[in-house]
Amino acid sequence: MVKVKFFAALRERLQCAEISIAARSGETVAEVRARLIEKHPSWRRELLENDVLCAKNFAFVNLQEPVNRGDELAFFPPVTGG
């Protein structure tokens, strides 16, 4: 299984803080995201926005990053400070 967490405004818009999804051998972050959208079609717009960032095991990654069983993914909007 892969644990997927959603943070900040994205969590509020999806009305979900965390979900688990079965890991598939050789799957990428983009493919996990596509399966989440397939399972929850109402999440499509929010997860496909260009500004949504992703981290795997607490490190920023791109969508082509491979995912392994036991990994934790986090999707979140960009944050700004000041």
PDB file of N, CA, C and O in Angstrom:
ATOM      1  N   MET A   1       0.839  -1.190   0.000  1.00  0.00           N
ATOM      2  CA  MET A   1       0.000   0.000   0.000  1.00  0.00           C
ATOM      3  C   MET A   1       0.882   1.250   0.000  1.00  0.00           C
ATOM      4  O   MET A   1       2.007   1.249   0.500  1.00  0.00           O
ATOM      5  N   VAL A   2       0.337   2.294  -0.570  1.00  0.00           N
ATOM      6  CA  VAL A   2       0.947   3.627  -0.562  1.00  0.00           C
ATOM      7  C   VAL A   2       0.000   4.543   0.191  1.00  0.00           C
ATOM      8  O   VAL A   2      -1.197   4.579  -0.095  1.00  0.00           O
ATOM      9  N   LYS A   3       0.529   5.279   1.148  1.00  0.00           N
ATOM     10  CA  LYS A   3      -0.281   6.247   1.878  1.00  0.00           C
ATOM     11  C   LYS A   3      -0.208   7.572   1.135  1.00  0.00           C
ATOM     12  O   LYS A   3       0.880   8.043   0.802  1.00  0.00           O
ATOM     13  N   VAL A   4      -1.364   8.173   0.874  1.00  0.00           N
ATOM     14  CA  VAL A   4      -1.430   9.462   0.183  1.00  0.00           C
ATOM     15  C   VAL A   4      -2.084  10.466   1.117  1.00  0.00           C
ATOM     16  O   VAL A   4      -3.184  10.245   1.624  1.00  0.00           O
ATOM     17  N   LYS A   5      -1.385  11.576   1.334  1.00  0.00           N
ATOM     18  CA  LYS A   5      -1.907  12.630   2.203  1.00  0.00           C
ATOM     19  C   LYS A   5      -2.143  13.897   1.381  1.00  0.00           C
ATOM     20  O   LYS A   5      -1.429  14.177   0.418  1.00  0.00           O
ATOM     21  N   PHE A   6      -3.151  14.645   1.784  1.00  0.00           N
ATOM     22  CA  PHE A   6      -3.474  15.922   1.148  1.00  0.00           C
ATOM     23  C   PHE A   6      -3.385  17.007   2.213  1.00  0.00           C
ATOM     24  O   PHE A   6      -3.841  16.823   3.341  1.00  0.00           O
ATOM     25  N   PHE A   7      -2.792  18.143   1.840  1.00  0.00           N
ATOM     26  CA  PHE A   7      -2.555  19.201   2.814  1.00  0.00           C
ATOM     27  C   PHE A   7      -3.163  20.530   2.392  1.00  0.00           C
ATOM     28  O   PHE A   7      -3.441  20.776   1.219  1.00  0.00           O
ATOM     29  N   ALA A   8      -3.355  21.377   3.400  1.00  0.00           N
ATOM     30  CA  ALA A   8      -3.789  22.774   3.236  1.00  0.00           C
ATOM     31  C   ALA A   8      -5.121  22.856   2.507  1.00  0.00           C
ATOM     32  O   ALA A   8      -6.014  22.043   2.747  1.00  0.00           O
ATOM     33  N   ALA A   9      -5.257  23.826   1.626  1.00  0.00           N
ATOM     34  CA  ALA A   9      -6.516  24.058   0.922  1.00  0.00           C
ATOM     35  C   ALA A   9      -6.922  22.855   0.078  1.00  0.00           C
ATOM     36  O   ALA A   9      -8.113  22.612  -0.116  1.00  0.00           O
ATOM     37  N   LEU A  10      -5.958  22.109  -0.421  1.00  0.00           N
ATOM     38  CA  LEU A  10      -6.280  20.922  -1.214  1.00  0.00           C
ATOM     39  C   LEU A  10      -7.040  19.907  -0.364  1.00  0.00           C
ATOM     40  O   LEU A  10      -8.018  19.320  -0.828  1.00  0.00           O
ATOM     41  N   ARG A  11      -6.605  19.701   0.854  1.00  0.00           N
ATOM     42  CA  ARG A  11      -7.304  18.796   1.776  1.00  0.00           C
ATOM     43  C   ARG A  11      -8.742  19.250   1.986  1.00  0.00           C
ATOM     44  O   ARG A  11      -9.661  18.431   2.005  1.00  0.00           O
ATOM     45  N   GLU A  12      -8.932  20.533   2.142  1.00  0.00           N
ATOM     46  CA  GLU A  12     -10.275  21.065   2.365  1.00  0.00           C
ATOM     47  C   GLU A  12     -11.157  20.889   1.132  1.00  0.00           C
ATOM     48  O   GLU A  12     -12.324  20.514   1.250  1.00  0.00           O
ATOM     49  N   ARG A  13     -10.602  21.159  -0.053  1.00  0.00           N
ATOM     50  CA  ARG A  13     -11.399  21.039  -1.279  1.00  0.00           C
ATOM     51  C   ARG A  13     -11.741  19.590  -1.599  1.00  0.00           C
ATOM     52  O   ARG A  13     -12.820  19.316  -2.125  1.00  0.00           O
ATOM     53  N   LEU A  14     -10.847  18.660  -1.294  1.00  0.00           N
ATOM     54  CA  LEU A  14     -11.113  17.246  -1.544  1.00  0.00           C
ATOM     55  C   LEU A  14     -11.921  16.610  -0.419  1.00  0.00           C
ATOM     56  O   LEU A  14     -12.485  15.529  -0.588  1.00  0.00           O
ATOM     57  N   GLN A  15     -11.974  17.271   0.712  1.00  0.00           N
ATOM     58  CA  GLN A  15     -12.621  16.754   1.917  1.00  0.00           C
ATOM     59  C   GLN A  15     -12.035  15.401   2.314  1.00  0.00           C
ATOM     60  O   GLN A  15     -12.746  14.467   2.685  1.00  0.00           O
ATOM     61  N   CYS A  16     -10.713  15.341   2.217  1.00  0.00           N
ATOM     62  CA  CYS A  16      -9.994  14.111   2.555  1.00  0.00           C
ATOM     63  C   CYS A  16      -8.590  14.488   3.004  1.00  0.00           C
ATOM     64  O   CYS A  16      -7.907  15.259   2.330  1.00  0.00           O
ATOM     65  N   ALA A  17      -8.161  13.953   4.128  1.00  0.00           N
ATOM     66  CA  ALA A  17      -6.813  14.222   4.618  1.00  0.00           C
ATOM     67  C   ALA A  17      -5.836  13.123   4.216  1.00  0.00           C
ATOM     68  O   ALA A  17      -4.654  13.386   3.996  1.00  0.00           O
ATOM     69  N   GLU A  18      -6.334  11.885   4.119  1.00  0.00           N
ATOM     70  CA  GLU A  18      -5.438  10.760   3.872  1.00  0.00           C
ATOM     71  C   GLU A  18      -6.215   9.600   3.262  1.00  0.00           C
ATOM     72  O   GLU A  18      -7.378   9.368   3.594  1.00  0.00           O
ATOM     73  N   ILE A  19      -5.551   8.877   2.363  1.00  0.00           N
ATOM     74  CA  ILE A  19      -6.141   7.696   1.739  1.00  0.00           C
ATOM     75  C   ILE A  19      -5.006   6.725   1.430  1.00  0.00           C
ATOM     76  O   ILE A  19      -3.877   7.147   1.178  1.00  0.00           O
ATOM     77  N   SER A  20      -5.295   5.446   1.447  1.00  0.00           N
ATOM     78  CA  SER A  20      -4.313   4.440   1.054  1.00  0.00           C
ATOM     79  C   SER A  20      -4.748   3.818  -0.260  1.00  0.00           C
ATOM     80  O   SER A  20      -5.940   3.664  -0.524  1.00  0.00           O
ATOM     81  N   ILE A  21      -3.768   3.464  -1.080  1.00  0.00           N
ATOM     82  CA  ILE A  21      -4.040   2.870  -2.381  1.00  0.00           C
ATOM     83  C   ILE A  21      -3.009   1.760  -2.606  1.00  0.00           C
ATOM     84  O   ILE A  21      -1.851   1.891  -2.211  1.00  0.00           O
ATOM     85  N   ALA A  22      -3.432   0.689  -3.231  1.00  0.00           N
ATOM     86  CA  ALA A  22      -2.518  -0.426  -3.484  1.00  0.00           C
ATOM     87  C   ALA A  22      -1.379   0.020  -4.381  1.00  0.00           C
ATOM     88  O   ALA A  22      -1.581   0.747  -5.353  1.00  0.00           O
ATOM     89  N   ALA A  23      -0.182  -0.426  -4.042  1.00  0.00           N
ATOM     90  CA  ALA A  23       0.997  -0.103  -4.843  1.00  0.00           C
ATOM     91  C   ALA A  23       1.094  -1.085  -6.005  1.00  0.00           C
ATOM     92  O   ALA A  23       0.825  -2.276  -5.848  1.00  0.00           O
ATOM     93  N   ARG A  24       1.480  -0.576  -7.162  1.00  0.00           N
ATOM     94  CA  ARG A  24       1.706  -1.412  -8.337  1.00  0.00           C
ATOM     95  C   ARG A  24       3.166  -1.295  -8.730  1.00  0.00           C
ATOM     96  O   ARG A  24       3.728  -0.200  -8.723  1.00  0.00           O
ATOM     97  N   SER A  25       3.771  -2.394  -9.066  1.00  0.00           N
ATOM     98  CA  SER A  25       5.186  -2.423  -9.426  1.00  0.00           C
ATOM     99  C   SER A  25       5.480  -1.507 -10.608  1.00  0.00           C
ATOM    100  O   SER A  25       4.813  -1.582 -11.640  1.00  0.00           O
ATOM    101  N   GLY A  26       6.485  -0.639 -10.455  1.00  0.00           N
ATOM    102  CA  GLY A  26       6.913   0.243 -11.533  1.00  0.00           C
ATOM    103  C   GLY A  26       6.037   1.461 -11.754  1.00  0.00           C
ATOM    104  O   GLY A  26       6.254   2.204 -12.711  1.00  0.00           O
ATOM    105  N   GLU A  27       5.065   1.685 -10.906  1.00  0.00           N
ATOM    106  CA  GLU A  27       4.136   2.809 -11.060  1.00  0.00           C
ATOM    107  C   GLU A  27       4.808   4.127 -10.678  1.00  0.00           C
ATOM    108  O   GLU A  27       5.680   4.165  -9.810  1.00  0.00           O
ATOM    109  N   THR A  28       4.388   5.204 -11.339  1.00  0.00           N
ATOM    110  CA  THR A  28       4.909   6.538 -11.055  1.00  0.00           C
ATOM    111  C   THR A  28       3.897   7.333 -10.231  1.00  0.00           C
ATOM    112  O   THR A  28       2.749   6.920 -10.062  1.00  0.00           O
ATOM    113  N   VAL A  29       4.345   8.472  -9.727  1.00  0.00           N
ATOM    114  CA  VAL A  29       3.444   9.380  -9.010  1.00  0.00           C
ATOM    115  C   VAL A  29       2.269   9.766  -9.911  1.00  0.00           C
ATOM    116  O   VAL A  29       1.127   9.806  -9.455  1.00  0.00           O
ATOM    117  N   ALA A  30       2.543  10.047 -11.176  1.00  0.00           N
ATOM    118  CA  ALA A  30       1.472  10.424 -12.120  1.00  0.00           C
ATOM    119  C   ALA A  30       0.444   9.305 -12.251  1.00  0.00           C
ATOM    120  O   ALA A  30      -0.753   9.572 -12.348  1.00  0.00           O
ATOM    121  N   GLU A  31       0.899   8.066 -12.255  1.00  0.00           N
ATOM    122  CA  GLU A  31      -0.034   6.939 -12.383  1.00  0.00           C
ATOM    123  C   GLU A  31      -0.856   6.740 -11.111  1.00  0.00           C
ATOM    124  O   GLU A  31      -2.032   6.384 -11.180  1.00  0.00           O
ATOM    125  N   VAL A  32      -0.246   6.967  -9.962  1.00  0.00           N
ATOM    126  CA  VAL A  32      -1.001   6.915  -8.712  1.00  0.00           C
ATOM    127  C   VAL A  32      -2.064   8.010  -8.720  1.00  0.00           C
ATOM    128  O   VAL A  32      -3.217   7.770  -8.361  1.00  0.00           O
ATOM    129  N   ARG A  33      -1.670   9.209  -9.128  1.00  0.00           N
ATOM    130  CA  ARG A  33      -2.628  10.327  -9.212  1.00  0.00           C
ATOM    131  C   ARG A  33      -3.769   9.976 -10.151  1.00  0.00           C
ATOM    132  O   ARG A  33      -4.925  10.257  -9.833  1.00  0.00           O
ATOM    133  N   ALA A  34      -3.482   9.371 -11.295  1.00  0.00           N
ATOM    134  CA  ALA A  34      -4.522   8.984 -12.256  1.00  0.00           C
ATOM    135  C   ALA A  34      -5.482   7.959 -11.644  1.00  0.00           C
ATOM    136  O   ALA A  34      -6.691   8.024 -11.868  1.00  0.00           O
ATOM    137  N   ARG A  35      -4.943   7.022 -10.879  1.00  0.00           N
ATOM    138  CA  ARG A  35      -5.823   6.037 -10.233  1.00  0.00           C
ATOM    139  C   ARG A  35      -6.686   6.670  -9.142  1.00  0.00           C
ATOM    140  O   ARG A  35      -7.829   6.262  -8.937  1.00  0.00           O
ATOM    141  N   LEU A  36      -6.139   7.663  -8.446  1.00  0.00           N
ATOM    142  CA  LEU A  36      -6.946   8.385  -7.454  1.00  0.00           C
ATOM    143  C   LEU A  36      -8.111   9.097  -8.139  1.00  0.00           C
ATOM    144  O   LEU A  36      -9.236   9.092  -7.638  1.00  0.00           O
ATOM    145  N   ILE A  37      -7.832   9.701  -9.276  1.00  0.00           N
ATOM    146  CA  ILE A  37      -8.879  10.399 -10.032  1.00  0.00           C
ATOM    147  C   ILE A  37      -9.908   9.408 -10.556  1.00  0.00           C
ATOM    148  O   ILE A  37     -11.104   9.699 -10.564  1.00  0.00           O
ATOM    149  N   GLU A  38      -9.453   8.251 -10.989  1.00  0.00           N
ATOM    150  CA  GLU A  38     -10.366   7.218 -11.474  1.00  0.00           C
ATOM    151  C   GLU A  38     -11.305   6.767 -10.352  1.00  0.00           C
ATOM    152  O   GLU A  38     -12.498   6.559 -10.572  1.00  0.00           O
ATOM    153  N   LYS A  39     -10.758   6.622  -9.167  1.00  0.00           N
ATOM    154  CA  LYS A  39     -11.545   6.193  -8.013  1.00  0.00           C
ATOM    155  C   LYS A  39     -12.454   7.306  -7.485  1.00  0.00           C
ATOM    156  O   LYS A  39     -13.546   7.043  -6.982  1.00  0.00           O
ATOM    157  N   HIS A  40     -11.986   8.560  -7.607  1.00  0.00           N
ATOM    158  CA  HIS A  40     -12.725   9.731  -7.104  1.00  0.00           C
ATOM    159  C   HIS A  40     -12.786  10.787  -8.216  1.00  0.00           C
ATOM    160  O   HIS A  40     -12.020  11.750  -8.184  1.00  0.00           O
ATOM    161  N   PRO A  41     -13.677  10.624  -9.191  1.00  0.00           N
ATOM    162  CA  PRO A  41     -13.726  11.556 -10.335  1.00  0.00           C
ATOM    163  C   PRO A  41     -13.897  13.020  -9.947  1.00  0.00           C
ATOM    164  O   PRO A  41     -13.455  13.904 -10.681  1.00  0.00           O
ATOM    165  N   SER A  42     -14.519  13.289  -8.824  1.00  0.00           N
ATOM    166  CA  SER A  42     -14.714  14.681  -8.408  1.00  0.00           C
ATOM    167  C   SER A  42     -13.391  15.352  -8.020  1.00  0.00           C
ATOM    168  O   SER A  42     -13.351  16.574  -7.878  1.00  0.00           O
ATOM    169  N   TRP A  43     -12.319  14.591  -7.846  1.00  0.00           N
ATOM    170  CA  TRP A  43     -11.013  15.138  -7.489  1.00  0.00           C
ATOM    171  C   TRP A  43     -10.223  15.573  -8.715  1.00  0.00           C
ATOM    172  O   TRP A  43      -9.172  16.200  -8.577  1.00  0.00           O
ATOM    173  N   ARG A  44     -10.705  15.253  -9.906  1.00  0.00           N
ATOM    174  CA  ARG A  44      -9.966  15.492 -11.154  1.00  0.00           C
ATOM    175  C   ARG A  44      -9.412  16.912 -11.259  1.00  0.00           C
ATOM    176  O   ARG A  44      -8.209  17.102 -11.441  1.00  0.00           O
ATOM    177  N   ARG A  45     -10.275  17.889 -11.146  1.00  0.00           N
ATOM    178  CA  ARG A  45      -9.855  19.284 -11.319  1.00  0.00           C
ATOM    179  C   ARG A  45      -8.767  19.677 -10.321  1.00  0.00           C
ATOM    180  O   ARG A  45      -7.762  20.285 -10.689  1.00  0.00           O
ATOM    181  N   GLU A  46      -8.977  19.326  -9.072  1.00  0.00           N
ATOM    182  CA  GLU A  46      -8.032  19.727  -8.028  1.00  0.00           C
ATOM    183  C   GLU A  46      -6.664  19.066  -8.201  1.00  0.00           C
ATOM    184  O   GLU A  46      -5.635  19.720  -8.029  1.00  0.00           O
ATOM    185  N   LEU A  47      -6.646  17.779  -8.539  1.00  0.00           N
ATOM    186  CA  LEU A  47      -5.370  17.069  -8.642  1.00  0.00           C
ATOM    187  C   LEU A  47      -4.629  17.331  -9.941  1.00  0.00           C
ATOM    188  O   LEU A  47      -3.424  17.093 -10.020  1.00  0.00           O
ATOM    189  N   LEU A  48      -5.323  17.816 -10.958  1.00  0.00           N
ATOM    190  CA  LEU A  48      -4.672  18.078 -12.235  1.00  0.00           C
ATOM    191  C   LEU A  48      -4.205  19.520 -12.400  1.00  0.00           C
ATOM    192  O   LEU A  48      -3.572  19.858 -13.400  1.00  0.00           O
ATOM    193  N   GLU A  49      -4.513  20.366 -11.428  1.00  0.00           N
ATOM    194  CA  GLU A  49      -4.046  21.745 -11.518  1.00  0.00           C
ATOM    195  C   GLU A  49      -2.527  21.760 -11.554  1.00  0.00           C
ATOM    196  O   GLU A  49      -1.881  21.001 -10.832  1.00  0.00           O
ATOM    197  N   ASN A  50      -1.956  22.614 -12.384  1.00  0.00           N
ATOM    198  CA  ASN A  50      -0.508  22.656 -12.575  1.00  0.00           C
ATOM    199  C   ASN A  50       0.269  23.034 -11.320  1.00  0.00           C
ATOM    200  O   ASN A  50       1.442  22.684 -11.192  1.00  0.00           O
ATOM    201  N   ASP A  51      -0.367  23.740 -10.400  1.00  0.00           N
ATOM    202  CA  ASP A  51       0.381  24.216  -9.242  1.00  0.00           C
ATOM    203  C   ASP A  51       0.408  23.236  -8.068  1.00  0.00           C
ATOM    204  O   ASP A  51       1.004  23.542  -7.035  1.00  0.00           O
ATOM    205  N   VAL A  52      -0.224  22.064  -8.202  1.00  0.00           N
ATOM    206  CA  VAL A  52      -0.199  21.093  -7.117  1.00  0.00           C
ATOM    207  C   VAL A  52       1.188  20.447  -7.061  1.00  0.00           C
ATOM    208  O   VAL A  52       1.698  19.948  -8.065  1.00  0.00           O
ATOM    209  N   LEU A  53       1.775  20.466  -5.889  1.00  0.00           N
ATOM    210  CA  LEU A  53       3.107  19.897  -5.676  1.00  0.00           C
ATOM    211  C   LEU A  53       2.986  18.511  -5.064  1.00  0.00           C
ATOM    212  O   LEU A  53       1.954  18.157  -4.494  1.00  0.00           O
ATOM    213  N   CYS A  54       4.054  17.732  -5.190  1.00  0.00           N
ATOM    214  CA  CYS A  54       4.054  16.394  -4.620  1.00  0.00           C
ATOM    215  C   CYS A  54       5.380  16.127  -3.918  1.00  0.00           C
ATOM    216  O   CYS A  54       6.443  16.566  -4.357  1.00  0.00           O
ATOM    217  N   ALA A  55       5.280  15.397  -2.822  1.00  0.00           N
ATOM    218  CA  ALA A  55       6.460  14.921  -2.109  1.00  0.00           C
ATOM    219  C   ALA A  55       6.308  13.417  -1.914  1.00  0.00           C
ATOM    220  O   ALA A  55       5.203  12.902  -1.744  1.00  0.00           O
ATOM    221  N   LYS A  56       7.440  12.728  -1.944  1.00  0.00           N
ATOM    222  CA  LYS A  56       7.463  11.297  -1.633  1.00  0.00           C
ATOM    223  C   LYS A  56       8.410  11.116  -0.463  1.00  0.00           C
ATOM    224  O   LYS A  56       9.584  11.480  -0.533  1.00  0.00           O
ATOM    225  N   ASN A  57       7.892  10.556   0.597  1.00  0.00           N
ATOM    226  CA  ASN A  57       8.694  10.340   1.799  1.00  0.00           C
ATOM    227  C   ASN A  57       9.412  11.616   2.236  1.00  0.00           C
ATOM    228  O   ASN A  57      10.598  11.593   2.565  1.00  0.00           O
ATOM    229  N   PHE A  58       8.675  12.727   2.233  1.00  0.00           N
ATOM    230  CA  PHE A  58       9.102  14.036   2.727  1.00  0.00           C
ATOM    231  C   PHE A  58      10.092  14.775   1.833  1.00  0.00           C
ATOM    232  O   PHE A  58      10.718  15.736   2.279  1.00  0.00           O
ATOM    233  N   ALA A  59      10.245  14.347   0.585  1.00  0.00           N
ATOM    234  CA  ALA A  59      11.135  15.039  -0.360  1.00  0.00           C
ATOM    235  C   ALA A  59      10.345  15.372  -1.614  1.00  0.00           C
ATOM    236  O   ALA A  59       9.617  14.526  -2.133  1.00  0.00           O
ATOM    237  N   PHE A  60      10.484  16.608  -2.110  1.00  0.00           N
ATOM    238  CA  PHE A  60       9.799  16.997  -3.339  1.00  0.00           C
ATOM    239  C   PHE A  60      10.205  16.075  -4.481  1.00  0.00           C
ATOM    240  O   PHE A  60      11.375  15.719  -4.616  1.00  0.00           O
ATOM    241  N   VAL A  61       9.229  15.692  -5.304  1.00  0.00           N
ATOM    242  CA  VAL A  61       9.493  14.836  -6.462  1.00  0.00           C
ATOM    243  C   VAL A  61       8.669  15.323  -7.654  1.00  0.00           C
ATOM    244  O   VAL A  61       7.713  16.083  -7.502  1.00  0.00           O
ATOM    245  N   ASN A  62       9.067  14.862  -8.853  1.00  0.00           N
ATOM    246  CA  ASN A  62       8.254  15.160 -10.035  1.00  0.00           C
ATOM    247  C   ASN A  62       7.307  13.991 -10.279  1.00  0.00           C
ATOM    248  O   ASN A  62       7.387  12.968  -9.600  1.00  0.00           O
ATOM    249  N   LEU A  63       6.427  14.143 -11.232  1.00  0.00           N
ATOM    250  CA  LEU A  63       5.391  13.150 -11.473  1.00  0.00           C
ATOM    251  C   LEU A  63       5.916  11.842 -12.049  1.00  0.00           C
ATOM    252  O   LEU A  63       5.208  10.835 -12.041  1.00  0.00           O
ATOM    253  N   GLN A  64       7.135  11.844 -12.542  1.00  0.00           N
ATOM    254  CA  GLN A  64       7.699  10.608 -13.112  1.00  0.00           C
ATOM    255  C   GLN A  64       8.476   9.778 -12.074  1.00  0.00           C
ATOM    256  O   GLN A  64       9.053   8.742 -12.406  1.00  0.00           O
ATOM    257  N   GLU A  65       8.484  10.236 -10.844  1.00  0.00           N
ATOM    258  CA  GLU A  65       9.162   9.521  -9.763  1.00  0.00           C
ATOM    259  C   GLU A  65       8.483   8.165  -9.525  1.00  0.00           C
ATOM    260  O   GLU A  65       7.260   8.108  -9.403  1.00  0.00           O
ATOM    261  N   PRO A  66       9.252   7.080  -9.458  1.00  0.00           N
ATOM    262  CA  PRO A  66       8.651   5.777  -9.163  1.00  0.00           C
ATOM    263  C   PRO A  66       8.164   5.704  -7.714  1.00  0.00           C
ATOM    264  O   PRO A  66       8.728   6.326  -6.815  1.00  0.00           O
ATOM    265  N   VAL A  67       7.112   4.932  -7.523  1.00  0.00           N
ATOM    266  CA  VAL A  67       6.503   4.765  -6.210  1.00  0.00           C
ATOM    267  C   VAL A  67       6.628   3.295  -5.815  1.00  0.00           C
ATOM    268  O   VAL A  67       6.433   2.403  -6.640  1.00  0.00           O
ATOM    269  N   ASN A  68       6.951   3.056  -4.562  1.00  0.00           N
ATOM    270  CA  ASN A  68       7.109   1.695  -4.053  1.00  0.00           C
ATOM    271  C   ASN A  68       6.163   1.438  -2.892  1.00  0.00           C
ATOM    272  O   ASN A  68       5.712   2.367  -2.222  1.00  0.00           O
ATOM    273  N   ARG A  69       5.874   0.183  -2.668  1.00  0.00           N
ATOM    274  CA  ARG A  69       5.042  -0.205  -1.531  1.00  0.00           C
ATOM    275  C   ARG A  69       5.636   0.392  -0.258  1.00  0.00           C
ATOM    276  O   ARG A  69       6.846   0.331  -0.045  1.00  0.00           O
ATOM    277  N   GLY A  70       4.787   0.964   0.581  1.00  0.00           N
ATOM    278  CA  GLY A  70       5.233   1.555   1.836  1.00  0.00           C
ATOM    279  C   GLY A  70       5.588   3.031   1.749  1.00  0.00           C
ATOM    280  O   GLY A  70       5.816   3.670   2.776  1.00  0.00           O
ATOM    281  N   ASP A  71       5.640   3.591   0.525  1.00  0.00           N
ATOM    282  CA  ASP A  71       5.940   5.017   0.380  1.00  0.00           C
ATOM    283  C   ASP A  71       4.776   5.862   0.876  1.00  0.00           C
ATOM    284  O   ASP A  71       3.637   5.401   0.960  1.00  0.00           O
ATOM    285  N   GLU A  72       5.091   7.104   1.201  1.00  0.00           N
ATOM    286  CA  GLU A  72       4.071   8.082   1.559  1.00  0.00           C
ATOM    287  C   GLU A  72       4.152   9.226   0.557  1.00  0.00           C
ATOM    288  O   GLU A  72       5.204   9.843   0.391  1.00  0.00           O
ATOM    289  N   LEU A  73       3.047   9.501  -0.103  1.00  0.00           N
ATOM    290  CA  LEU A  73       2.967  10.626  -1.023  1.00  0.00           C
ATOM    291  C   LEU A  73       2.169  11.740  -0.359  1.00  0.00           C
ATOM    292  O   LEU A  73       1.251  11.487   0.421  1.00  0.00           O
ATOM    293  N   ALA A  74       2.528  12.952  -0.675  1.00  0.00           N
ATOM    294  CA  ALA A  74       1.782  14.106  -0.190  1.00  0.00           C
ATOM    295  C   ALA A  74       1.543  15.050  -1.359  1.00  0.00           C
ATOM    296  O   ALA A  74       2.473  15.395  -2.087  1.00  0.00           O
ATOM    297  N   PHE A  75       0.305  15.461  -1.534  1.00  0.00           N
ATOM    298  CA  PHE A  75      -0.060  16.446  -2.540  1.00  0.00           C
ATOM    299  C   PHE A  75      -0.502  17.705  -1.816  1.00  0.00           C
ATOM    300  O   PHE A  75      -1.233  17.641  -0.828  1.00  0.00           O
ATOM    301  N   PHE A  76      -0.050  18.858  -2.316  1.00  0.00           N
ATOM    302  CA  PHE A  76      -0.383  20.105  -1.635  1.00  0.00           C
ATOM    303  C   PHE A  76      -0.215  21.273  -2.596  1.00  0.00           C
ATOM    304  O   PHE A  76       0.551  21.193  -3.557  1.00  0.00           O
ATOM    305  N   PRO A  77      -0.938  22.360  -2.329  1.00  0.00           N
ATOM    306  CA  PRO A  77      -0.765  23.560  -3.153  1.00  0.00           C
ATOM    307  C   PRO A  77       0.540  24.239  -2.777  1.00  0.00           C
ATOM    308  O   PRO A  77       1.060  24.035  -1.680  1.00  0.00           O
ATOM    309  N   PRO A  78       1.072  25.052  -3.692  1.00  0.00           N
ATOM    310  CA  PRO A  78       2.298  25.783  -3.342  1.00  0.00           C
ATOM    311  C   PRO A  78       2.028  26.710  -2.155  1.00  0.00           C
ATOM    312  O   PRO A  78       0.932  27.248  -1.998  1.00  0.00           O
ATOM    313  N   VAL A  79       3.030  26.874  -1.353  1.00  0.00           N
ATOM    314  CA  VAL A  79       2.902  27.760  -0.185  1.00  0.00           C
ATOM    315  C   VAL A  79       3.833  28.944  -0.359  1.00  0.00           C
ATOM    316  O   VAL A  79       4.902  28.839  -0.962  1.00  0.00           O
ATOM    317  N   THR A  80       3.411  30.050   0.171  1.00  0.00           N
ATOM    318  CA  THR A  80       4.249  31.245   0.101  1.00  0.00           C
ATOM    319  C   THR A  80       4.433  31.757   1.519  1.00  0.00           C
ATOM    320  O   THR A  80       3.603  31.532   2.400  1.00  0.00           O
ATOM    321  N   GLY A  81       5.503  32.425   1.704  1.00  0.00           N
ATOM    322  CA  GLY A  81       5.783  33.007   3.005  1.00  0.00           C
ATOM    323  C   GLY A  81       6.068  34.481   2.855  1.00  0.00           C
ATOM    324  O   GLY A  81       6.162  35.000   1.743  1.00  0.00           O
ATOM    325  N   GLY A  82       6.199  35.123   3.939  1.00  0.00           N
ATOM    326  CA  GLY A  82       6.469  36.542   3.799  1.00  0.00           C
ATOM    327  C   GLY A  82       6.950  37.167   5.067  1.00  0.00           C
ATOM    328  O   GLY A  82       7.219  38.368   5.100  1.00  0.00           O
TER     329      GLY A  82
END
